[in-house]
Amino acid sequence: MHTTTGLQEIIYVSTLAADAPIRVVADIAVKARSHNQQRHITGLLVFDGMHFCQQLEGCAQEVADLMARIREDPRHHGVAVLHHGPLDQRRFRRFSLGYTSVDDIELLERLQRLQGQAAVEAFVALLSDLDVDG
């Protein structure tokens, strides 16, 4: 199912690998920004010190290819897609990958229990409280 814009959105959660140092998160953000910009992918990465939640948006094939690479990345595990579907317009036009961290570790744990539209709504609600570094 495609929208007229052809945009797709994926929201997933995962857990930092036990042997991965926290500083790896900054490395991920830097490399992803360059990669995403080249492929016209935008989105947001949220990290709570242990869990990731990432929203990706772009053309269906580019988003699918990126998601396949993300699933294979050994720096995290337990990748669970909460939502995958068409998107009418980008949420994050300003940056290829926004990044923010949250102190409330229960926030992403609650989010990972949601699916589909409920996950999208919770993710969007989360945005109003975040200070995003683009």
C-alpha positions in Angstrom: 0.0 0.0 0.0 1.5 3.3 -1.1 0.5 6.9 -0.5 0.7 9.4 -3.4 4.1 10.5 -2.0 5.4 7.0 -1.8 6.7 7.6 1.7 7.0 4.7 4.2 7.5 4.9 7.9 9.0 2.4 10.3 9.1 2.7 14.1 11.2 0.0 15.9 12.7 -0.6 19.3 15.8 -2.5 20.2 18.3 -3.0 23.1 21.9 -2.0 23.2 24.2 -5.1 23.1 25.7 -5.9 26.5 29.2 -5.6 25.1 28.6 -2.4 23.2 29.9 0.8 25.0 27.6 3.7 25.3 29.8 5.8 23.1 28.8 3.6 20.2 25.5 5.5 20.1 27.2 8.7 19.0 29.1 6.7 16.3 25.8 5.3 15.0 24.2 8.8 14.9 27.1 10.4 13.0 27.3 7.6 10.4 23.6 7.3 10.0 23.2 11.0 9.3 25.5 10.9 6.3 24.1 7.6 5.0 20.5 8.8 5.4 21.1 12.1 3.7 22.4 10.3 0.6 19.3 8.2 0.5 16.7 10.9 1.4 15.8 9.1 4.6 14.8 11.2 7.6 13.9 10.2 11.1 14.6 10.3 14.8 16.7 8.1 17.1 15.8 8.1 20.8 18.1 6.4 23.4 17.5 5.9 27.1 20.9 4.4 28.0 19.7 0.9 27.2 17.0 0.9 24.6 16.7 2.5 21.2 13.5 3.7 19.5 13.9 4.9 16.0 11.5 6.3 13.4 12.6 6.1 9.8 10.9 7.7 6.8 11.6 7.7 3.1 10.8 5.8 0.0 9.7 2.2 0.6 12.8 0.5 -0.9 15.4 2.7 0.8 13.6 2.3 4.2 13.4 -1.5 3.7 17.1 -1.7 2.8 18.1 0.3 5.8 15.9 -1.8 8.1 17.5 -5.0 6.8 20.9 -3.5 7.7 19.7 -2.4 11.1 18.5 -5.9 11.9 22.0 -7.3 11.2 23.8 -4.7 13.3 25.5 -6.5 16.3 25.6 -3.4 18.4 22.0 -4.0 19.4 19.5 -6.9 19.6 15.8 -7.6 20.0 14.8 -5.4 17.1 11.0 -5.2 17.1 9.1 -3.3 14.5 6.1 -1.5 16.2 4.8 0.1 13.1 5.4 -0.1 9.3 3.2 1.7 6.9 2.6 4.6 4.5 3.2 8.2 5.6 1.5 11.2 4.0 4.3 13.6 4.8 7.6 13.6 6.6 7.7 14.3 10.3 11.4 15.2 10.2 12.1 17.3 7.1 14.9 19.3 8.8 17.4 16.5 9.4 18.5 13.1 8.2 18.6 11.8 11.7 17.6 13.6 14.8 18.9 12.3 18.0 17.8 12.7 21.6 18.2 10.8 24.8 15.7 10.4 27.6 16.3 9.8 31.3 13.0 7.8 31.9 14.0 4.2 31.0 10.4 3.1 31.4 9.3 5.4 28.6 10.7 3.2 25.8 9.8 0.1 27.7 6.1 1.2 27.6 6.4 2.2 23.9 7.7 -1.2 22.9 4.5 -2.9 24.2 2.5 -1.0 21.6 1.8 -1.8 17.9 0.5 -0.1 14.8 -1.3 3.2 15.2 -1.1 3.1 19.0 2.8 3.0 18.7 2.7 5.9 16.2 0.5 8.0 18.5 2.7 7.3 21.5 5.8 8.2 19.5 4.3 11.5 18.2 3.2 12.4 21.8 6.8 11.7 23.0 8.1 14.3 20.5 6.6 17.3 22.2 8.7 16.6 25.4 12.0 16.0 23.6 14.9 18.3 22.9 16.1 16.9 19.5 19.6 17.4 18.2 19.5 17.5 14.5 
